[in-house]
Amino acid sequence: MKHYFNQMSRGITTDWMLKELDVPHEQVIIDFESGENLSPSFRKINPMGKLPALVDGEVVITEVAAICAYLADKFPEKQLAPQVGSAERATYYRYLFITGNTIEPAFSLAAFDMEHPQPSSVSWGDMPRILATIEAMTPESDWILGQQFSAADIVFGGLLDFAIVFKWYDASPKVAAYVERIRQRPAYRETHGGFLAMIEEAKIEEA
């Protein structure tokens, strides 16, 4: 497997997933400054010119949730996904898909002080509904599936972590506690240490 990655991209989440799995793969660093992500060779892999991308033999997977779901199913012995057909699997799918389809678009607009003029016509509605949904869906303790940590925590929790780091919103105590539990995982610390250091360095330079 080849994982196309840059530390300052959403690829940090799929890197975390790979570290949780602890499976052999090749990490291919894509340089944004030189425009390598827009090169013809990379755009054959992902026409969007975006990261992450995972190539497994002849299979190409893009999008954070899709990559994490694929990897969880490829390595079932690692127990990062519930059994197919179970009630837990339905919950797992909900968290995987709501993250990129609903929550992130709302945060992306809000980061630029924008709001869709017709909230009823888009999947994310408006920020009050997004914040209420995050609060309702964030687990009080442990993980989304109870004591079983899963790819859903990596995708959903990873986005909440980003939202806190980039100050997209003020997390409630429950959400902050969930993200703090995530940050204590060894695989998270291994993958996010350099990223968080770069963010802090940028803050210092801006000050």
N, C-alpha and C positions, 0 to 999 in steps of 0.2 A: 504494500500500500504506500502511496505517496500523499502526503498532506501538504497542500500549498498554503503558506502561512506568512503572516507578518504580525509582529507583536502588537502593533497599533491597529489591529483590525478585529473583527468578530471572530477571526480564527483563533483568538486566545481561548474562546469557549470550547471549540472543538479540540484544541490542544489539551485543555484540561480533561476533556472526555477521554482522549487517548491515554493520558497519564493515569486516569482512574482505572482504565482497562489494563494498562501495563502490557501492551502488545507490540510486537515489532512493526516498525513503519519507518519510512524515510521522510524527514522534515525538509521541505523545499521552501526556502526563504524567498519571498517575492519582494523586490525593492520598489517601494512606491516612488521614491525621489527620482529614480531614473525612468519611471513610467513602465516598469517591467510588467505590471498588471494589465497594461493596455497593449502589450506587444501581440503581434499576430499569433505567436506560438501559445501564449497563455490564453488568448481569446478563443482558440480552438477548444480549450478545456472548458472555459466559462465565458461565453460571449458577453456577459455583463462586465467582465474585467474586474470582478469583485472576489474577495476572499471571505470565507475559506472555500477550498475545493478539495475533494478527496478522490483519488483515482485508485481503484482496486481492480487490477487487471484491465479488462475492457469496460468496466463500470465507472461512470463519472457521477459523483454526487456533489451538489452544491446546496447551500442554505444550511444554517446551523442546526435547526431542528431535524432536518432530513438526514444530515450526517450523523448526528447523535443517535437517532432512531435506528439507522442502518447498522451502526457499530454495535449498539446494544443487542440487536438481533443476531448479528454475525458471531458474537461471543456470548451466548446465553449462559455459559458457565460462570461468567462474572456477575450475573444477577443484577444487572443495571436496568432491566425491564421486567415488568410482571408478565405472567402467563397470558398468551394470546387467548382471547375469548372471556377472560375474567373481568369481574367488575372493576378491579384495580387497573386493568388495561384501559378501560374506558376513561377512567380518571387521568391516567398517564397521557393518553392522547389529548385530552382537553388542555392540559397544561402545556404540552408540546406546541399545540397549534395556536392557542390564544396569545402566546408570547409574541411571535412575529407578525401574526395576522391582525391583532387588535391592540395590544399594549404598546409595542414599539412605535407604530405609526403615530399614535397619539403623543407619545413622548417626543418624537422627532419634530412634530409641528410645534409643540409647546416650547421646545428649546429655542425656537425662533419667534416666540410670542405670537404664534399663529394658531388659528382654530378654523376648522372646516366650516364654511358658511351654512351648510345643511347637515348637521350632525346625524339626523335620522337616516341619511342616505349612505353613510359609510359605516364600516364594521365596528370602528372604535367609538362611535358616538361622540362623547365629549369627555373632558378631563374629570369632572365630578364622578361620572360613571366608571371611568377607568380606575380612579383611586379607590372607589368603593369596592370594585371587583378585586383589585389587588389585596385590599384589606380582608375581604371575605375568603379569598383563596389561599392566603399565606397560612401555613400551618402554625398552630400555637406552640408546638414542640416537635422534636424530631424532624421528620421529612414529609414530603407530600404524601407518600404511601405509608406513613407511620414509621416504623423502625427501618424499613427498607429504603436506603438511598438509591436514587435512580437517575436516569438520563433526564427525566422531567425536572429534577432539582437543578441539574446543570444548566438546562435551557432557561427555565423560569427564574431560578435563583440567580443565574448568571446575569440576566437582564436587570434584575433588581439591584444587583451589585453595581453594574454599570451606571444605573440611574442615580445611585447614591454617590458614587465616585465623581460623576460629572455634574452633580447637584441639579439634576433634572426635577427633583422634588424632595420634600422633607419626609423621610420615612417615619412611620409610626413606630413606637417601641416594639410592637410585635414583628414588623417587617425588619427593623434593624437587628433584632435578636436572631431572626432566621438567617439573615445575611451573615451575621457574625459566626453562626454555627458553620455556615458554608466556608467561611474564610479560615477556619481551623483545620479543614481537611488537608492532609499532606500534599495531595495532587494539586489542589488549588494554590497552595503556597509555592509549590514548585513552578507552576506556570505563570502566576500573576505577580510574583515578586518584582521582576524587572519592569513590568507594565506599571505597577503602582509607583515605583521609584521614578519612572519617567514623568508620570503625572505630577508628582510632588515637585520634581525639578522644574517643570514648566510653570507651576504655580509660583515658585520662588523667583523665576526669571520675570514673570509678569509683575510681581510685586516691586 
